[in-house]
């Protein structure tokens, strides 16, 4: 039986401020992703977007479980990393 989970990663600088939500099946990334972004680097907004991504990932895992698609385990492997969001130019 497949195991479904998700992973939240910081957006690369070219995509802006925020998070990328990726869905996984048996630790393999399912093609596609969702971006939860902000127009600024405000810590409060970024925290809210992280929580939105986490909620969306958990909801997706629950939907997979409701459809009887096997054992389900929610995993988010990333926490906000302020160093990743820095857009300082060297």
Buried (B, 14 or more C-beta within 10 A) or exposed (E): EEBBBBBBBBBEEEEBBBBBBBBBBEEEEEEEBBEBBBEEBEEEBBEEBBEBBBEBBEEBBEEBBEEEBEEBEBBBEBEBEEEEBEEEEE
